[in-house]
């Protein structure tokens, strides 16, 4: 990955690396996830994602990483998710707060962040 790599290119490369068909890249999205080490409910001190934003296919993740850094105590990582899972998680978000019907965490937050290019101020 280089600063010139687009999210679409990185998804294709990851699919190829893991033995999946890189032509299926349209079924997947790169997501920028903010969370905390040892977050609530994380067994064994794992990492808990708390906010998820789908990265646009044309966006450059390494540039995003340089332009915006989470506040102290928070961290970020990029994850590849199936687009249908992101859309399904967003369907339960009736009030627009990103919490979903049952407060399902970062997967539900995607509906509230679609089209928004900045993170909430607490991150």
Secondary structure, 3 states (H helix, E strand, C coil): CCCCCCHHHHHHHHHHHCCCCHHHHHHEEEEEEEEEECCCCCHHHCEEEEEEEECCCCCCHHHHHHHCCCCCCCEEEEEEEEHHHHHHHHHCCCCCCCCCCCCCCHHHHHHHHCCCCCCCCCC
